[in-house]
Amino acid sequence: MQSSRASIIGRLFAASVTGAMLVGVAVVGCRQGGVDPPSAAVAQAGYTQLWLDQDLQRVVSFKPVKGVMGQNDGVKTYEMQFEAEFECLQEWTIERAMRVFQCEPGKRIAHAGALEFELTDSGWQAR
């Protein structure tokens, strides 16, 4: 479980530190190719699932910024830029790229990055 937490926290800060951002031109919420993009609620659920350890952090705010629809081997995809803020629920420390990141209960951290989605029979799924 600890290595899983370290992995999630590492991905979170790796994206924050490197500033992983998309160069999308479509505005989130615009219909493209007859398909609506993922809703903000679906995107926030994907963010929570992929980036946060719910024992250590909780989402305070989440905002889709922009995105771009695509297709990969006949499967519709969507890449979304987002801005989020999360709050630390427990104390944790992780070292990445020769930097140490620490968090203590109540501290809030802004996070911007990108999510990728794939359209399945049951709707958009974060991957």
C-alpha atoms as one frame of an Amber mdcrd trajectory, in Angstrom:
protein
   0.000   0.000   0.000   2.838   2.398   0.844   4.474   1.938  -2.579   1.085
   2.569  -4.207   0.771   5.835  -2.288   4.304   6.823  -3.225   3.512   6.072
  -6.860   0.342   8.200  -6.825   2.059  11.060  -5.013   5.034  10.765  -7.356
   2.803  11.032 -10.443   1.038  14.012  -8.952   4.224  15.932  -8.313   5.972
  14.787 -11.471   3.153  16.373 -13.467   3.165  19.483 -11.288   6.917  19.930
 -11.474   7.252  19.316 -15.189   4.143  21.348 -15.976   2.644  18.666 -18.197
   0.152  20.612 -20.279  -1.716  19.941 -23.503  -1.706  22.131 -26.556  -5.432
  21.697 -27.128  -7.521  24.147 -29.072 -11.057  22.973 -28.368 -12.960  24.394
 -25.437 -14.150  21.823 -22.900 -17.875  21.292 -23.247 -18.046  21.748 -27.016
 -19.424  18.869 -29.035 -16.902  17.440 -31.502 -17.592  14.808 -34.121 -21.106
  14.174 -32.780 -19.785  13.171 -29.341 -19.874  15.258 -26.183 -16.586  15.420
 -24.259 -16.408  13.998 -20.722 -18.414  16.024 -18.205 -16.673  17.919 -15.403
 -17.995  15.313 -12.932 -16.550  12.426 -14.975 -13.247  14.305 -15.295 -13.050
  14.978 -11.547 -13.789  11.321 -10.795 -10.987  10.313 -13.204  -8.615  12.798
 -11.582  -9.430  11.470  -8.124  -8.988   7.862  -9.252  -5.709   8.375 -11.121
  -3.916  11.099  -9.171  -5.015  11.064  -5.541  -4.826   8.633  -2.673  -8.107
   9.315  -0.888  -6.525   8.470   2.467  -3.984  11.256   1.952  -5.753  13.951
  -0.110  -9.191  15.234  -1.101 -10.257  17.397  -4.042 -11.128  20.956  -3.044
 -11.758  22.213  -6.582 -11.493  20.846 -10.100 -11.914  22.777 -13.351 -11.575
  21.446 -16.907  -9.751  24.126 -18.918  -9.632  22.886 -22.492  -9.251  19.708
 -24.447  -9.050  18.046 -27.800 -10.967  15.114 -29.252  -8.998  12.437 -31.069
  -9.123   8.887 -32.280  -6.748   5.971 -31.756  -7.291   2.717 -33.676 -10.950
   3.617 -34.199 -11.537   4.476 -30.517 -12.551   8.043 -29.665 -10.224   9.730
 -27.192 -10.233  13.034 -25.359  -7.281  14.817 -23.780  -8.245  17.423 -21.200
  -6.245  20.136 -19.466  -7.373  20.836 -15.934  -6.714  23.014 -12.925  -7.318
  21.514  -9.505  -6.664  22.110  -5.862  -6.410  19.366  -3.280  -6.068  19.336
   0.473  -3.739  17.064   2.396  -5.488  14.929   5.002  -2.372  13.322   6.472
   1.309  14.135   6.627   3.448  12.677   3.832   6.838  13.201   2.235   8.198
  12.084  -1.119  11.407  12.747  -3.028  11.272  13.236  -6.809  13.856  14.662
  -9.208  16.188  15.484  -6.324  13.462  17.592  -4.652  11.557  16.777  -1.489
   7.817  17.413  -1.338   6.047  17.473   2.000   2.460  17.925   2.986   0.719
  18.254   6.306  -2.967  18.055   7.207  -4.920  21.100   6.017  -2.337  22.263
   3.466  -3.813  23.007   0.031  -1.891  22.477  -3.186  -2.734  23.802  -6.655
  -2.236  21.299  -9.442  -2.523  21.691 -13.219  -2.072  18.888 -15.695  -3.759
  16.703 -18.275  -6.084  13.700 -18.273  -6.674  11.249 -21.103 -10.049   9.598
 -21.688 -11.260   6.799 -23.922 -14.889   6.378 -25.049 -16.201   2.934 -24.090
 -19.637   1.305 -24.260 -20.258   2.590 -20.726 -19.065   6.154 -21.435 -15.806
   8.069 -20.999 -13.147   6.299 -18.919  -9.996   7.996 -17.605  -6.797   6.137
 -18.440
